[in-house]
Amino acid sequence: MGKKTGRRATYITFGGAEVKDVINGKEIGVSVAEYNKTHYVMLPQQASRTKRQWLGRDAAKAVAKFRALAAKLKGEQEKEVATLATVMVSRTGWKRNGRLVTGLLPVPVEQKVSAGEAQYIDWLKKELLNPSELARKTGIDAFNHFYDWMLEVPITLPQLIDNFFTMRKQPISAKEQQKTRKAWKVFCDLIRKKTVQEVCLADIQNYENHIHSKGFAPKTVQHYLNRVGKIFSYNVGKFEDNGRIIKIAKWCEEMERLEDTSSEEPVSISYNDFSVMCEHADIEMKAMLIYGLNTASTLIDISRITKQEIDLELQTLSTRREKTGKVKKVAYLWDRTIQTLREYVSTRTDSSQYLFKSRTGTAYTDSGLRKKFKRFRRRLEQDGKLSEGVEFKHLRDTFSTIAKDVDIDPFKINCVMGHSNKGMVDKYSKRQITNNLKEACLMVEREFFGTA
């Protein structure tokens, strides 16, 4: 390789080899910034200077982008194209919506790559030949450890339903117990398995197909599926037989975190759709929409936010996202957000600590808010005023997409999104939010609303 200048660089190892190249006799490669876990390359500039070029947090895309940049700098006539490549990854784990997977399941995942297709295929071949890297990215090591343990202490299916009825703080009515036992019996008779570790995704899918084939009404079908799903999801968090399923629950949280960082592309809401929703929403829904976009919040974030975490004078938000391990989430609130929140709060006569509350005066549940937004969205869709498939979570995607498009520092994006920044975000005071995050949040506002 070429001569390195300055202190020795440490490049990432990918596909069993360091990712680097020689440009005009100087060696460059892909490194990782530890403070935000984002890949970058130092590109040579005039007068022996270099410039940092960010390549993103995904290692596969970073390598592909680096190879395209290196080819361009070397004057190679390789055409850079956006390609879709299918990667087979092995996923395992319990799913909280009732779908259970305890065996390795190859899942095709499409990834967008801004590079030559031949380069991407070459990377894929190298990665598949590197078992340690593949195991690290797909969580196979964690699965093997868990699966070996579960084989030693099998959990029977009757244990799950007995626990579901006996360990609840609020008892289930006799009628509902009868219906739940009936659904569970249909499930067990169909799959013919005895222990939890024998159940796989195919069993769940067979049960769904079986219920659909019975010709039940859609609501009855959903009840059958939900009752079986609730038994699994309840046990994940509540079973206390020597900590067996508590271990499953902790492992499940880790798999959820891995799934959150999958290659699923974010979906942005258009300005027209957002304007239509705000125009036809009541003051509470309008406040939720603007607040959700401004702070990159989901419905579950909104259901938990309290008045004390919002400072209307300093225009700041400072809270913690429980879903991500109580990670700090901070943001600067736009003028339009403050105005709408003030208008909404002025309609409140209660003393609830929550910023948004249900009709009973208690905090909204996540499912309650989802139903509320679904009814609101469906009404606009039926009138032909709103595009189909708009979800509240797309507001969060919109913020992150715009923030990346306008080159906001990934560290600041993580602060607003509520992603882990190695504890550094915990040091943010309200004044620091105003000084350090104000411009970042305003850049997103100007880009989305087209204001000067």
N, C-alpha and C positions, 0 to 999 in steps of 0.2 A: 504494500500500500504506500501511498504518498507520505510525505513528511508532515507531522502534526506541528502546528505552531502554538505557542503558549503552553499552558498546563495541559497535561494529558486528559483527553476527553474520554468519558465513559458512555458508550452507546448501548442501546437496548439490544438484547438478544432475541431474535425472532426466527422461527423455523430452524433453530439449532445453530445460527450464525449471527454475528454482529451486523447490524444494519448500517452500512456506510458505503461511501463511494469516493472517488478521486476526481476533483474538479480543478483543472488548470494546475495540477501538481500538488494541490492541497486536499487533505482528507476531511470530509464532512460526514456526519451521520445523524441518526435520530436519537435524541436524549429525552429524558422525562424531567419536568419541573416538579420537584417533590411537594411544593406547597399547594399545587392544584392538580397534580397527577395528570398533566396535559403534555403531550408529546410536542417536540419542536426540533428545528434544525437551524444551525447558524449558517446562513448563506453568505458567501464571499461578496464583498462590495468593492468599490474603488478605494484606492489608497490603503490597502491592506485592512480595511474595516470589514466587519461582519454585521449582519442584521438577522434578528431572530424571526423565524417564520413558524407560526403555530400550525400544528397538524391535527389537533383534536385529541380527545381522550381515548378513542378506540384505537387499539394497537394495529389492527388489520388495515383500517383506513389510513392510519398515519404512514404505514409502510408503503401502501400503494401510492399515496400522494407524494411521498419522498422520492420514489422511483420515477414518477412522472416529472418532478422538478429537476432531478438529476439529469434525466434524458434531455430536458429542455436546455439546461445550462451547458451540456456537452454538445449541443447543436445536433442532436440526433433527430431525425425526421419522423419520430414516432407520433402518431396522431393520438391526442388525449381525448378520450370519450367517456361518457358516463355509462357504466354498464351495471347490469344486475346479475349477481352471481349467487347461486344457491349453495349454502353450506349446511351440511348435516351435523347437527349438534345433539348430544345426548342429554336429555333433561329428565329429572326425576323429582318427586316430592309431593307432599300433600298440598291440596289447593283448598282454600277456605270456602269456596263456593260449592263444595261438595264433590268435586272431581278429585279422585285419588289415584296417584301413580306410585307404585312401589317397585317398578322394574325399569330398566333402561329403555328409553323410548327415543329413537332417532326422529328428530324434528327438522324439516327443511326450513331454513331461515334465509330470506332474501336480503342482501346487503347492497347498497349503492356504493359504487367505487368510481372515483374520478381518475382513471388510469387505463392503460391498455389492458384488454381482456387477457392477453397472454401473460402479462405480468401477474395478474391476480391469480390465474390458474397455477402459475409457478409457485406463488406464495402458498396456495392451498395445499399443493403436493408436499411442500416442505413441512408445513405445520402438521399434516397427517402423519408424517414420518417422525415427529417429535412428540412422543407420548406424554412426557412430563408437562410440556406447555399446553397440550390439548386437555389433559386432566385438570390443570389449574383453571383453565378458562371455562370448562363445562361443569365443574364441581363433581367430577367422577370420584375423586379421592374422598370427599366428604360423604358421598353416597355409600361407597364401599364400607367405610367405617361404621356408618349407621346400620347398613343392611346386615353386616356380620353380627352386630350387637342384637338386632331384632330377631335373628334366627335363633339366638340362645334363649331369649325370653319371649316366646310367641304370645301374641295378644289375640284372643279369640273374638269372633264377631259378636257372640252373645254378650261378652263383657262390655262392648261399646253401647249396646242399647240398654242394658241394665244400668250402666253408669248414667246414661242420658236421663233416665227417669228418677233414679234414687239420689243423685247428688245435686239436684237443682234446688236453689233457694226458693223459687216460686214453683209450686206443683203444677203439673199439667192436668187438665180436666180428663175425666175418664173417657169421654167421647174422643178427645184428641189422642189420648194414649192408644185407644183401640185402632184408630186410623193409622197412627204411626207404626204400630206393630204390624199391621196388615201390609203397609208399604215395605217395611223391612223384611218381612217374610217373603214377599214377592221377589225382592232383591236377592236374598240369600238362596232361595230355591232356584233362582235363575242362574246365578254364577256358580253355585255348588262349591263354595270355598269355606274353609273353617277358620282360618286365621287372617289377621290383617295383612301380613306380609305376602300373602298369596294374591291379594286383590291388585289388579292392574287397571290401566286406563281403558283397555278393551272391555273389561267387565262393566265399567260405568257406562260406556257407550252402548253396550248390548242392552243394558237395563233401560236406557233412554229410548232406544229403538223399539224395545218390547212395549213400553208404555205408550209410545206414539202409535204403535200398530193396533192398539186396543180400541181405537175410535172414540176415546174419551173427549170431552170438551176441553179446550185449551187450558181453562182454569184448573180442571181436575188433573190434567197432565202435569201442570206446574206444581200442584200440591204433592203429587207422588214423588217428583224429583226433589222438591225442597225438603220433604220429610227425611229422606235418606241423606241428603246433603247436610242437614242440621245435625244428625247423629255424628257424622264424621267431624264436622267443624267444631262442635261442642267438645268432643273428646280431645281434640288437639290442645285446647287450652285448659281443660278442667280435670282431666283424669289424674288421680293422685295415688296410683298403685305403685309405691316405691319409686315414684318419679319417672315411670316408663314413658308415658305419653307426654310428660312435661319435656323430656328430651326431644321427642318428636316435634313439639311445638317450637322449641328453640331452633331446631334444624330447619323447620318450616319457615321461620322468619328469615333465616339466611338465604334459603332458596327464593323467597319473595324478593329479597334485595337483589339477587342475581337476575331475576326476571325483570326488575325495574330498569336494569341497565342493558336490556336486550336491544337488538337492532331495530325495534319497531320505530318507524318514522313518526315524528310528532305531526299533529294536524292543526293547522292554524285556522282561526275564524276570520272571515273577510270583514272589512269595515262595514259593508252594506248589511250583512247579517247581524253584526253587533248593533248597528244603528236601529235596525228593525226591532230587535229585542228590547232595547232601551226605550224605544218609542211606545211600545205596547205593554210594557211592564208596569206594575204598581211600584210605589216608591221603595218598598222593601226589596223586591226583585231587582229593580234598577240599581239599588245600592250594592246588592250582592254581585251583580254583573261587573260594575265598574271596579269595585274592590277586588274581585277575583282576577280581573285583567291586570290591574295595577300591582298587585302583590303576588301574582302567580300562585294563586291559592286554589285548592280543590274544595269540593263541597264538605268533606270531612274537616278540613282546616277551618272553613267558615263556621261550621257547627260548634267549634270549640273556642272561637275567639271571644275574649272578654273585653269590656269597655276599658279596663285598666291597661290593656296592652296597646291601645290606640291613643296617641297624643294628638288631639285636633289642633292644638296651638303650634306645636313644633312640626306637625305633619309627618309623624313617624309611626311605624309599626315595629314592635319588638315582642316576639313570642317564641314558642318552641313547638316543633312538630313532633307529636308523640309517635307517629307512625315510623319515623326514622330514628328512634332512640332518643327523643327529646333534644334534637338538634336545633340550635338557635336559627330563627328566621327573622330577618330584618328588612325593612324597605322604607323608602321615602314616598309619601302619599301625594298624588297630584292635587292641584287646586280643584279640579272637577270632582275628584274623589271626596275631598274634604267637604265641598259644597253639598254633594249628594248625601253624605253621611249625616251632616248637620240637619238637612231637611228631613231625613228619615228619623233621626233621634228625636226631633221635635214632635213627632207624632206619637211617641211612646209616653205612657203615663205610669208604667210599672217601675219597680225597683230591681229588676233582674240584672245580674252582673254580666250576662251575655249580650253581645252586640246584636245578635239576631236570635229571636226566640219564637217558639211555637205558639199556637193559640192558647195553650194551657198555661203559658207563662214559664215553661221549662225550656231548657236548651233543645234545639233541633237534634234529632238523630240523623245519622248519615243517610239511612234509608228514607226517612221522612223528607229530607231535602231533595233527594233524588226523585221521589214521586212528585214533589211540588214542581221541580224544574221540568220533569217529563210532561206533566199536564200542560204547563205553560208552553213548552216547545211544540207539543202535538197540536195545540189550538192554532198556532201560527202556521204550522206545516199544512194543516187542513185548509186554511184560508189561502194557501199559495204564497204567503209572504216571506217564508223562511226556507232556506235550503234544507234538504233532508239530511239527517245524520249528525246534526250539530249537538255536541255534548258540552257540558259545563267544563270538563277537564281540558277542553281545547283552548280555553282562555289561558291556562297555565302553559300549554304548548306554544301559544301565540307569543307570550312574553319571552320565553326562552329562545324561540326562533328569531324574533326580531333582535333580541339582545346579541345573539351570535352574528346576525347579519351586519349589525352596525359596529362590530368589533369591540364590544364591551369586555373588559377583563373577566376571564372565567371565574376568578375569585369573587368578584362582585355579583356575578350571575348566581353563583352558589349561595351567596348570602341571602339573596331575595328568594331563591327557590327553596331554601331550607335544606340544602345538601351539606354533607360534612366537609369542613375545611380544617380538620385537625385541631379544632377547638379555638382557632384564631378569631372566629366570628363572635365568640363569647365575650371578647373584650370590647365589643361595640357598645358605646353609650348612645343616648339619643342625639347628642351633639355630633358625635362621629358619624351617625347615620346621615345627618343633614350635610355634613362636610364631604363625606366620601361616597355616599350612594345617591345623593340628590341628582347629580348630572346623569348618572347611569339610568335611573328611572325616568328622568325627563327625556332622554334620548329615545327610549322606547315609546313614550307618549307621542313625541313629535313624529316619529316614523309611522306609527299606526294611524294617528288622526290627521297627519299631513299638515301640522301646524308649524309655524315658523319658530 
